[in-house]
Amino acid sequence: MNDLDTFSLLLTDEGRALLASLRDHDPSQELAVATRLRREHDAELVSAAIGQARLRQRAVAKFGADDAHRMFFTPNGVEQSTRASVATHRARAFASRGVRSVADLCCGIGGDALALARAGIHVLAVDRDPLTAAVARANAAALGLGDLIEVRCADVTDIDTSPYDAVFVDPARRGGRQGGAARSASVRGGGRATGGRIFDPEAYSPPLSWAVSAALAAPFAALKIAPGIPHEAIPPQAEAEWISDGGDVKEAVLWFGTGVTPGAVRATLLPSSAALWTAAPLPAPPVGPVGRYLYEPDGAVIRAHLVAEIVERCGGRLIDETIAYVTSDEPYASPYTSAYEITDELPFNLKKLKAVLREREVGVLTVKKRGSAVEPEEIRRRVKLRGPRAATVFLTRVAGAPTMLLGTPLPPPVAPPRTPHRP
């Protein structure tokens, strides 16, 4: 039985009932559960259901419990699909431009298509892998969005996108996945996605150049790319956005078409939707001594090369020309940074750090590093903390010299009101 046949078993009444019974199963008890269930059900179905239940549990972090336990997944689909919060943010951007239909090319298991449909947009979701397309179709039906999502198993390069208001392209960026799907993506959930990350944009499937051509042919378009893409690889016609969620950088998006500012860059922070945007990035910021306050920019700000904008806003400077830590003598509150009050600046020396922490009665230490080869776990192991107080140590460089900065975090600023997304 092939993977598509196995997946079809999960869509039967028996398969759905079996999946529902496994919603809260304990993975450590899988052998005992499988043995019991095989007395009542076909072994192939039991194996597929247990694997799918495992995938659903993994997917809760991306899709939330309510959706994840109704959806279907492949191992690659769980790992590579867009997080629901990010897909919703992007769908709002399409909807805010009056987009009513989107060709979603390389749709995978349908994460973005679902968000677009929930924004009231009709979606053509295309993937050339039969199993992945079947999973996307099942997900649209499971969430009651089948009337808004048409899933087509086809090569995206054969799709005529001219009837659609906009195009969204999510090329594969891992080996083993092609055109938004994994060729060998089993419906069972035993392993990790095959293949490693692809860093050359022309090695995407389809290549970045083809995806850009498809985007430029549409009135409005978005192209999902890896957040580590070199800025020089970004097409001049695009506006680039880096998105973080809960402080973790999730992806980058290239926007094309009506209303887009070519060459502009943006850092968007979810869940607040705070967005730092500029059409003309500033030159390299000044470098100077460590002040009373230290600011750690969000990863999306760093990826978007907007650290100079933070420096200008706080009236500060970098502590080193190669390190994205900003410092100032006056406090500065911003949703785009985490702020700390620095109490000590020390040359790198673990014995000295241990003595200072003992003197301050520090029992809880947060270790952050940038520009240092020392691992945080090594620091915690060697300093042997004891005491009621907490502190943060930064292992970094100041003017090229290995340095330890000791401080305490400042309260985060009040989140600004949500504003409409402007890609």
VEXDREN-2710 file (C-alpha; in Angstrom, 1 decimal):
% VEXDREN-2710
k/r/px/py/pz
1/MET/0.0/0.0/0.0
2/ASN/1.4/3.4/-1.0
3/ASP/1.3/6.5/1.1
4/LEU/-1.7/8.0/-0.7
5/ASP/-3.6/4.7/-0.1
6/THR/-2.6/4.7/3.6
7/PHE/-3.7/8.4/4.0
8/SER/-7.1/7.6/2.4
9/LEU/-7.7/5.1/5.3
10/LEU/-7.5/8.0/7.8
11/LEU/-10.3/9.8/5.9
12/THR/-12.8/6.9/6.5
13/ASP/-15.2/7.0/9.4
14/GLU/-13.2/4.4/11.1
15/GLY/-9.9/6.3/10.6
16/ARG/-11.4/9.6/11.9
17/ALA/-12.8/7.9/14.9
18/LEU/-9.5/6.2/15.6
19/LEU/-7.7/9.5/15.3
20/ALA/-10.2/11.2/17.7
21/SER/-9.5/8.5/20.3
22/LEU/-5.7/9.2/20.0
23/ARG/-5.9/12.9/20.6
24/ASP/-4.4/12.8/24.1
25/HIS/-2.4/9.7/23.8
26/ASP/0.9/9.4/25.6
27/PRO/3.7/8.8/23.1
28/SER/5.7/6.8/25.6
29/GLN/2.8/4.3/25.6
30/GLU/2.6/3.9/21.9
31/LEU/3.7/0.2/21.8
32/ALA/1.0/-0.8/24.3
33/VAL/-1.6/1.4/22.5
34/ALA/-0.7/-0.1/19.1
35/THR/-0.9/-3.6/20.4
36/ARG/-4.4/-3.0/21.9
37/LEU/-5.7/-1.2/18.8
38/ARG/-4.5/-3.9/16.4
39/ARG/-6.9/-6.3/18.1
40/GLU/-9.8/-4.2/16.7
41/HIS/-8.5/-2.5/13.6
42/ASP/-6.3/-3.2/10.6
43/ALA/-2.6/-2.9/11.4
44/GLU/-1.9/-0.5/8.5
45/LEU/-4.7/1.8/9.8
46/VAL/-3.4/1.7/13.3
47/SER/0.1/2.5/12.3
48/ALA/-1.0/5.4/10.2
49/ALA/-3.3/6.7/12.9
50/ILE/-0.7/6.6/15.6
51/GLY/1.8/8.4/13.3
52/GLN/-0.8/11.0/12.4
53/ALA/-1.6/11.6/16.1
54/ARG/2.1/12.1/16.7
55/LEU/2.2/14.7/13.9
56/ARG/-0.8/16.5/15.2
57/GLN/0.7/16.8/18.7
58/ARG/3.8/18.4/17.1
59/ALA/1.6/20.7/15.0
60/VAL/-0.1/22.2/18.0
61/ALA/2.8/24.7/18.5
62/LYS/2.2/26.1/15.0
63/PHE/-1.6/25.7/14.5
64/GLY/-3.1/25.7/18.0
65/ALA/-4.8/22.7/19.5
66/ASP/-8.2/23.2/18.0
67/ASP/-7.0/23.3/14.4
68/ALA/-4.1/20.9/14.7
69/HIS/-6.2/18.0/16.0
70/ARG/-8.6/18.4/13.1
71/MET/-5.9/18.8/10.4
72/PHE/-3.7/16.2/8.6
73/PHE/0.0/16.3/8.2
74/THR/3.1/14.8/6.7
75/PRO/6.4/15.0/8.6
76/ASN/7.7/17.6/6.2
77/GLY/4.4/19.4/6.4
78/VAL/4.6/19.9/10.1
79/GLU/8.2/21.1/9.9
80/GLN/8.0/23.4/6.8
81/SER/4.5/24.8/6.9
82/THR/3.9/28.4/7.9
83/ARG/3.0/29.1/11.5
84/ALA/-0.6/30.1/11.7
85/SER/0.1/33.5/13.3
86/VAL/2.5/34.4/10.4
87/ALA/0.1/33.1/7.8
88/THR/-2.7/35.2/9.3
89/HIS/-0.6/38.3/9.3
90/ARG/0.2/37.7/5.6
91/ALA/-3.4/37.0/4.7
92/ARG/-4.4/40.3/6.3
93/ALA/-1.9/42.1/4.1
94/PHE/-3.5/40.5/1.0
95/ALA/-7.0/41.3/2.2
96/SER/-6.1/44.9/3.1
97/ARG/-5.3/45.5/-0.6
98/GLY/-8.7/44.3/-1.7
99/VAL/-7.3/40.9/-3.0
100/ARG/-10.2/38.5/-3.4
101/SER/-8.4/35.6/-5.2
102/VAL/-4.9/34.2/-4.8
103/ALA/-2.9/31.5/-6.6
104/ASP/-1.0/29.8/-3.8
105/LEU/1.9/28.0/-5.6
106/CYS/3.8/25.3/-3.7
107/CYS/1.0/25.2/-1.1
108/GLY/2.3/22.3/0.9
109/ILE/-0.2/21.0/3.4
110/GLY/-2.2/24.2/3.0
111/GLY/-1.2/26.4/6.0
112/ASP/-1.2/29.7/4.0
113/ALA/-4.3/28.7/1.9
114/LEU/-6.3/28.2/5.1
115/ALA/-5.3/31.6/6.5
116/LEU/-6.1/33.3/3.1
117/ALA/-9.5/31.5/3.0
118/ARG/-10.3/32.6/6.6
119/ALA/-9.7/36.2/5.4
120/GLY/-12.4/35.7/2.8
121/ILE/-10.1/35.1/-0.1
122/HIS/-10.7/32.4/-2.8
123/VAL/-7.5/30.3/-3.2
124/LEU/-6.1/28.0/-5.9
125/ALA/-3.7/25.9/-3.9
126/VAL/-1.2/24.0/-6.1
127/ASP/1.4/21.3/-5.2
128/ARG/2.8/18.7/-7.5
129/ASP/3.1/15.9/-4.9
130/PRO/-0.1/13.8/-4.9
131/LEU/0.0/13.0/-1.2
132/THR/0.7/16.6/-0.1
133/ALA/-2.1/17.9/-2.4
134/ALA/-4.5/15.3/-0.9
135/VAL/-3.5/16.4/2.6
136/ALA/-4.1/20.1/1.7
137/ARG/-7.5/19.2/0.3
138/ALA/-8.4/17.2/3.4
139/ASN/-7.4/20.2/5.6
140/ALA/-9.6/22.6/3.7
141/ALA/-12.5/20.3/4.2
142/ALA/-11.7/19.6/7.9
143/LEU/-11.7/23.3/8.7
144/GLY/-14.9/24.0/6.7
145/LEU/-13.0/26.0/4.0
146/GLY/-13.5/23.7/1.0
147/ASP/-15.8/26.2/-0.8
148/LEU/-13.0/28.8/-0.8
149/ILE/-10.0/26.5/-1.5
150/GLU/-9.5/24.6/-4.7
151/VAL/-6.5/22.2/-4.5
152/ARG/-4.8/21.2/-7.7
153/CYS/-2.1/18.6/-8.0
154/ALA/0.1/20.0/-10.7
155/ASP/3.5/21.5/-11.5
156/VAL/3.3/25.2/-10.5
157/THR/5.2/26.2/-13.6
158/ASP/2.2/25.0/-15.7
159/ILE/-0.3/27.2/-13.9
160/ASP/-1.9/30.2/-15.6
161/THR/-2.1/32.8/-12.8
162/SER/-3.7/35.6/-14.9
163/PRO/-7.2/35.0/-13.6
164/TYR/-6.2/35.7/-10.0
165/ASP/-5.8/39.0/-8.2
166/ALA/-2.5/38.0/-6.6
167/VAL/0.1/35.2/-6.4
168/PHE/1.8/33.7/-3.4
169/VAL/4.8/31.5/-3.9
170/ASP/6.5/29.4/-1.2
171/PRO/9.4/27.5/-2.9
172/ALA/10.9/24.5/-1.3
173/ARG/14.1/25.4/0.7
174/ARG/15.1/21.9/1.7
175/GLY/16.6/19.0/-0.1
176/GLY/14.1/16.2/-0.7
177/ARG/11.1/18.5/-1.0
178/GLN/10.0/19.6/-4.5
179/GLY/7.5/22.2/-5.5
180/GLY/6.1/22.5/-2.0
181/ALA/6.1/18.9/-1.1
182/ALA/8.4/16.0/-0.2
183/ARG/8.6/13.3/-2.7
184/SER/8.9/10.7/0.0
185/ALA/6.7/12.4/2.7
186/SER/5.1/9.5/4.5
187/VAL/1.8/10.0/6.1
188/ARG/3.2/8.3/9.1
189/GLY/5.0/10.5/11.6
190/GLY/8.1/8.6/12.6
191/GLY/11.0/10.8/11.4
192/ARG/12.2/14.2/10.6
193/ALA/12.0/15.8/7.2
194/THR/14.4/14.5/4.7
195/GLY/17.1/16.7/3.3
196/GLY/18.9/19.8/4.7
197/ARG/18.2/23.5/4.3
198/ILE/19.1/25.0/0.9
199/PHE/20.9/28.3/1.1
200/ASP/21.4/29.1/-2.6
201/PRO/18.1/30.8/-3.7
202/GLU/18.6/29.4/-7.2
203/ALA/18.5/25.9/-5.7
204/TYR/15.0/26.5/-4.3
205/SER/12.3/24.4/-6.0
206/PRO/11.2/26.2/-8.1
207/PRO/14.3/28.5/-8.3
208/LEU/14.0/32.1/-6.9
209/SER/14.3/33.5/-10.4
210/TRP/11.2/31.7/-11.6
211/ALA/9.3/32.7/-8.5
212/VAL/10.2/36.3/-9.0
213/SER/9.1/36.1/-12.6
214/ALA/5.7/34.7/-11.5
215/ALA/5.4/37.4/-8.9
216/LEU/6.2/40.2/-11.3
217/ALA/3.6/38.9/-13.7
218/ALA/0.8/39.4/-11.1
219/PRO/-0.8/42.7/-10.0
220/PHE/0.2/41.9/-6.4
221/ALA/2.4/39.1/-5.0
222/ALA/4.3/37.7/-2.1
223/LEU/7.2/35.4/-2.2
224/LYS/8.3/33.5/1.0
225/ILE/12.0/33.1/1.4
226/ALA/14.5/32.0/4.0
227/PRO/15.2/34.8/6.6
228/GLY/18.9/34.4/6.1
229/ILE/18.8/35.4/2.4
230/PRO/21.7/37.8/1.5
231/HIS/20.3/41.3/0.9
232/GLU/22.1/41.4/-2.4
233/ALA/20.0/38.5/-3.6
234/ILE/16.8/40.4/-3.1
235/PRO/15.3/41.7/-6.4
236/PRO/15.3/45.5/-6.8
237/GLN/11.5/45.4/-7.6
238/ALA/10.7/43.9/-4.1
239/GLU/10.0/45.3/-0.7
240/ALA/11.4/42.9/1.9
241/GLU/9.8/42.0/5.2
242/TRP/11.3/39.9/8.0
243/ILE/8.9/38.5/10.5
244/SER/9.5/37.3/14.1
245/ASP/7.0/35.7/16.4
246/GLY/7.5/35.8/20.1
247/GLY/11.1/36.9/19.5
248/ASP/12.0/34.2/17.1
249/VAL/12.6/35.0/13.4
250/LYS/10.3/32.8/11.4
251/GLU/10.6/33.9/7.7
252/ALA/11.1/36.7/5.2
253/VAL/8.7/37.8/2.5
254/LEU/9.3/39.7/-0.7
255/TRP/6.3/41.8/-1.8
256/PHE/5.7/42.9/-5.4
257/GLY/3.2/45.0/-7.2
258/THR/0.8/47.9/-6.7
259/GLY/1.7/50.0/-3.6
260/VAL/5.0/48.3/-2.9
261/THR/8.1/50.5/-2.4
262/PRO/11.0/48.8/-4.2
263/GLY/14.1/48.5/-2.1
264/ALA/12.3/49.2/1.2
265/VAL/12.8/46.9/4.2
266/ARG/10.6/46.1/7.2
267/ALA/10.8/44.2/10.4
268/THR/7.5/43.0/11.8
269/LEU/7.1/41.6/15.3
270/LEU/4.2/39.3/16.1
271/PRO/2.0/39.1/18.0
272/SER/1.9/42.9/18.5
273/SER/2.3/43.6/14.7
274/ALA/4.7/46.4/15.5
275/ALA/6.6/47.2/12.3
276/LEU/9.8/49.1/11.7
277/TRP/10.0/50.2/8.1
278/THR/12.2/52.4/5.9
279/ALA/12.6/53.1/2.2
280/ALA/16.2/54.2/2.7
281/PRO/18.3/52.3/5.2
282/LEU/20.7/54.5/7.2
283/PRO/24.5/54.2/6.9
284/ALA/26.6/52.3/9.4
285/PRO/25.9/53.6/12.9
286/PRO/28.6/55.1/15.2
287/VAL/30.5/52.9/17.7
288/GLY/31.4/53.9/21.2
289/PRO/31.8/52.9/24.9
290/VAL/29.2/51.0/26.8
291/GLY/26.7/53.3/28.5
292/ARG/24.3/52.7/31.3
293/TYR/21.8/50.9/29.1
294/LEU/22.1/48.1/26.6
295/TYR/19.5/47.2/23.9
296/GLU/19.2/43.8/22.2
297/PRO/17.3/44.3/18.9
298/ASP/14.7/41.8/17.8
299/GLY/16.1/39.2/15.3
300/ALA/13.8/40.6/12.6
301/VAL/15.3/44.0/13.1
302/ILE/18.8/42.6/12.7
303/ARG/17.9/40.5/9.7
304/ALA/16.3/43.5/8.0
305/HIS/19.5/45.5/8.6
306/LEU/17.6/48.1/10.7
307/VAL/19.9/48.3/13.7
308/ALA/21.1/51.8/12.6
309/GLU/17.5/52.9/12.9
310/ILE/17.4/51.8/16.5
311/VAL/20.7/53.6/17.2
312/GLU/19.3/56.8/15.7
313/ARG/16.1/56.5/17.7
314/CYS/17.7/56.0/21.0
315/GLY/20.6/58.5/20.4
316/GLY/23.1/55.8/21.1
317/ARG/25.8/53.8/19.5
318/LEU/27.0/50.2/18.8
319/ILE/29.4/48.6/21.3
320/ASP/31.4/47.1/18.4
321/GLU/31.1/47.6/14.7
322/THR/30.4/43.9/14.1
323/ILE/28.0/43.3/17.1
324/ALA/24.3/44.2/17.0
325/TYR/24.1/45.4/20.6
326/VAL/23.1/49.1/21.0
327/THR/24.0/51.2/24.0
328/SER/23.0/54.6/25.3
329/ASP/23.4/56.8/28.4
330/GLU/19.6/57.5/28.7
331/PRO/16.8/54.9/28.9
332/TYR/14.9/54.1/25.7
333/ALA/11.7/52.1/25.4
334/SER/10.9/50.4/22.1
335/PRO/8.9/47.3/21.0
336/TYR/11.8/46.5/18.7
337/THR/14.4/45.9/21.5
338/SER/14.9/44.2/24.9
339/ALA/16.4/46.7/27.3
340/TYR/18.9/46.2/30.1
341/GLU/20.5/48.3/32.7
342/ILE/24.2/47.5/32.8
343/THR/25.9/47.4/36.2
344/ASP/29.3/45.9/35.3
345/GLU/31.6/45.9/32.3
346/LEU/34.4/43.3/32.8
347/PRO/37.1/41.8/30.6
348/PHE/36.3/38.2/29.9
349/ASN/37.3/36.2/33.0
350/LEU/35.2/33.4/34.5
351/LYS/36.8/33.6/37.9
352/LYS/36.0/37.3/38.1
353/LEU/32.4/36.7/36.9
354/LYS/32.0/34.0/39.6
355/ALA/33.3/36.3/42.3
356/VAL/30.9/39.1/41.2
357/LEU/27.9/36.8/41.1
358/ARG/28.7/35.4/44.5
359/GLU/29.1/38.9/45.9
360/ARG/25.7/39.9/44.4
361/GLU/24.0/36.7/45.6
362/VAL/22.9/35.8/42.1
363/GLY/21.2/32.4/41.9
364/VAL/19.5/32.7/38.6
365/LEU/21.7/33.8/35.6
366/THR/20.5/34.4/32.1
367/VAL/23.5/34.1/29.6
368/LYS/23.3/35.8/26.3
369/LYS/26.1/35.8/23.7
370/ARG/26.9/37.6/20.5
371/GLY/30.4/37.5/19.1
372/SER/31.7/34.9/21.7
373/ALA/32.6/31.3/21.2
374/VAL/31.8/30.4/24.8
375/GLU/28.6/28.3/25.3
376/PRO/26.0/29.5/27.9
377/GLU/25.8/26.0/29.4
378/GLU/29.6/26.1/30.1
379/ILE/29.2/29.4/32.0
380/ARG/26.3/28.1/34.2
381/ARG/28.3/24.9/35.0
382/ARG/31.4/26.7/36.1
383/VAL/30.1/29.6/38.1
384/LYS/28.0/27.4/40.5
385/LEU/25.2/29.9/41.3
386/ARG/23.7/30.4/44.7
387/GLY/21.5/33.1/46.0
388/PRO/18.0/34.8/45.7
389/ARG/18.8/37.3/43.0
390/ALA/18.7/37.2/39.2
391/ALA/21.0/38.8/36.6
392/THR/21.9/38.7/32.9
393/VAL/25.4/38.4/31.6
394/PHE/26.3/39.3/28.0
395/LEU/29.3/37.5/26.5
396/THR/30.4/39.7/23.6
397/ARG/33.0/42.1/22.3
398/VAL/33.4/45.7/23.0
399/ALA/35.7/47.6/20.6
400/GLY/37.1/44.2/19.5
401/ALA/37.9/42.9/23.0
402/PRO/36.1/39.9/24.6
403/THR/33.9/41.4/27.3
404/MET/31.3/40.5/29.9
405/LEU/28.5/42.9/30.6
406/LEU/26.4/42.2/33.7
407/GLY/22.9/43.8/34.1
408/THR/19.2/43.4/34.7
409/PRO/16.3/43.6/32.3
410/LEU/14.1/46.6/32.2
411/PRO/10.3/46.2/31.9
412/PRO/9.1/46.0/28.3
413/PRO/7.2/49.0/26.9
414/VAL/3.4/49.0/26.5
415/ALA/2.6/47.4/23.2
416/PRO/1.4/50.0/20.6
417/PRO/-2.1/49.8/19.2
418/ARG/-2.4/47.4/16.2
419/THR/-2.2/49.2/12.8
420/PRO/-3.2/48.0/9.4
421/HIS/-0.4/46.0/7.6
422/ARG/1.2/47.8/4.8
423/PRO/3.5/45.5/2.7
END
